[in-house]
Amino acid sequence: MHTHRLSSVMFGNNNSDTSSFEIIYYRYGYDSVNHRYFIRDSIKQHSDAENTNQPDTGYLMKPEGPHRIKNLSNVTIDVYRVEFKK
């Protein structure tokens, strides 16, 4: 589980082995009474060879609270996210 405190740009490399993958994105909330994180919701995301991103294309991202990502596929997914310092 991790956060992204600042705005950022995210991009991945377009290797042939990442042309098809499936992930689950989990968003967390915080229970201040019991002092525990809990999964608020999850989103399954899929990419296939017909739907891949163009190389050298970045996506502007807003700050994000606690979350984690689980790779459900048998391929390595290389994604880079660069946060902008204030």
N, C-alpha and C positions, 0 to 999 in steps of 0.2 A: 504494500500500500504506500502511496506517495501523493504529493500535491505539486501543483505548479502555481507559485505565488504571483508570478508576473506574466504579462502578455508574452507571446512567443510565436515562433514559426516552426511548423512541423513538416518534415519531408522524409521520404524513404528512398532507398535505391531500388531500381527496377530490375533486379536479377531475375533470370528465367526461373529460378527455383521458388520465387515468391509470387508467381503469377496466379496462384490459387491458394487462399488461406481462409481460416475461420477463427474468430476470436470472440471472447465475451468481455465486455467492459462493465465493471462493477463500480457503482457510485456508493460512497459510504456517508452515513450520518453519524452524529455523536449523541449519545445518551448521557446528558450531564448529571442525571440522578445516580446512575450506576457507574458512571465514568468508563463507558465502553463504546467502541465503534460498532456499528451494525451496517449490513448491506441494505441500502435504501431501494435500489433497483439494479437491473442488469439489462444490457443491450447486446444481442448477438449480432455480429457484423461479419459479412462474407465478401470476399473479392475473388473474381474469377478472371481468366485470361481475356475475356471480352471487356472487362470492366476495370482494368488496371489504370493507375495514374500515369501521366506522362513523366518521363525523367526530368529532373531538375525543376519540378513544380512544388512550391511550398504552399502551406495553408496557414493563414493567420489564425492564431488561437487565443482565446481569452484565458485569464487565470482559472484554474480548476481546483476544487476542494479535494478531499481525500478520495482516491480511486485506485483501482488496480486492473490489470489486463491479463487474461489467461488465453494462451495460444492453444486452440483445439486441434490444429492441423499438425502434420508431420514435416513442415518446412520451417526454416528459420526466417523470421521476419526482422529485417533491419530498418528501424525507424529512428530518426534523429529529431530532437526538439530543442531549439535554442531559445532560451528566455532572454528578454531585453531588460538590462539593468536600468534603473531609474536614473 
